[in-house]
Amino acid sequence: MACSSSGNVAAIASEQAHSSAPAIRQNLNKVVLAYSGGLDTSVIVPWLRENYGCDVVCFTADVGQGLGELEGLEAKAKASGASQLIIKDLKEEFVKDFIFPCLRAGAVYERKYLLGTSMARPLVLVFVQAMVDAAKEVGADAVSHGCTGKGNDQVRFELTFFALNPKLAVVAPWREWDIKGREDAIEYAKKHNVPVPVTKKSIYSRDRNLWHISHEGDILEDPANEPKEDMFVMTTNPEKAPDTPEYLEISFERGLPVSVNGKALSPAKLLEALNDAGARHGIGRVDMVENRLVGMKSRGVYETPGGTILSLAARELESLTLDRETMQMKDTMALKYAELVYAGRWFDPLRESLDAFMEKVTETTSGSVKLKLFKGSAVVASRTSPFSLYRQDISSFEEGSGIYNQGDAAGFIRLYGLPTRVRAMLLEK
């Protein structure tokens, strides 16, 4: 029930006081909740109603979670106590405006992580804008999310809320309620007759979008434990992958992928095609211990089949089109780019400036890369580009065009090695 006036708030507070229910914490009329249908957001719906006495509107962005996660979501939201569910299909925007810029930049966090969850959070540029629009449309005065007080996502969500509408109140239940962990949440859900998709025996925290799926919690909280095979839901076990390799040719224009095997595809459709191929061959599994933004270490397992393929193809094409100094500078700046994305600072002027650099240096990164997929690995088979800096007539061990004179190497070596010789002469004294 929405609290539309101070009289209603007082009536609700009085009623709850008589029934030993928690007192209303703040006068909120309507809250738009970022809703996935998982355990956390499912119990947040009744918790918001119970503690804020407000109407709850659930909002879901379709960023490629899969039909299984969206089917029945409206019924589940309403069964939890929400007045309505709003779903927006943002898959193309997600891939085109967030995934592809990160791919072009070569953004990889701490050597392994291709930033699947992190990119879905600053997707909040589209996600939260739609959420804020929905809040305006339904007359909401607050927004809410299900991120824990220990994780990175709370920062990513709230920085984006601040950037788009600083006037909206933000409710973060995990920082307020008495629920201490996921088992407590399950008990709360049972008490309030909320349908949840997990049990006490198997509790994994998962986040899925078109780029990847992440797994955290349960036995993974001990880095000494090997992941169980039944945990993986996106990729085939490499040991059981096809015994025949598959070849894929990916074409790029100005650093961005445009086609697979000669077929032009939209960003989302292209990624879907590579996800299917990569998953079939068991490609893209990563198990890592990472440093969270809030200071602690966490262990996560990721499945990123299409992203792993694209990342490899993009770097291999750059080996043809970028000179040494440019490549080294790009790799250096990619580290900062990844750090900013991981921290949810997509709107930071530095990230935007780095993106302008990445766009400029990949102007000539066009061409095709053929990859061989087999038993969990993807290896390059060929690379071609009309802007290739590789010259066979120069690099060949056979006599070439005369552009490179081997005799010139002697003078170069003497000059390049001069500091070494001077140091050696000093040590002789």
KAKARA-V569625 format. One record per run of one state. SS is the DSSP state (h for helix, s for strand, l for the rest). FROM is the first residue (numbers start at 1). TO is the last residue. If there is no record, write none. Layout:
BEGIN
ss/from/to
SS/FROM/TO
SS/FROM/TO
END
This chain:
BEGIN
ss/from/to
l/1/5
h/6/18
l/19/29
s/30/34
l/35/38
h/39/52
l/53/54
s/55/62
l/63/66
h/67/70
l/71/72
h/73/79
l/80/83
s/84/89
l/90/90
h/91/105
l/106/108
s/109/109
l/110/112
s/113/113
l/114/115
h/116/122
l/123/123
h/124/138
l/139/141
s/142/145
l/146/152
h/153/164
l/165/168
s/169/172
h/173/175
l/176/181
h/182/191
l/192/204
s/205/208
l/209/212
s/213/216
l/217/217
h/218/221
l/222/228
h/229/231
l/232/237
h/238/240
l/241/245
s/246/253
l/254/255
s/256/260
l/261/262
s/263/264
l/265/266
h/267/280
l/281/284
s/285/291
l/292/296
s/297/303
l/304/304
h/305/321
l/322/323
h/324/342
l/343/348
h/349/361
l/362/366
s/367/374
l/375/376
s/377/384
l/385/391
h/392/395
l/396/407
h/408/416
l/417/417
h/418/428
l/429/429
END
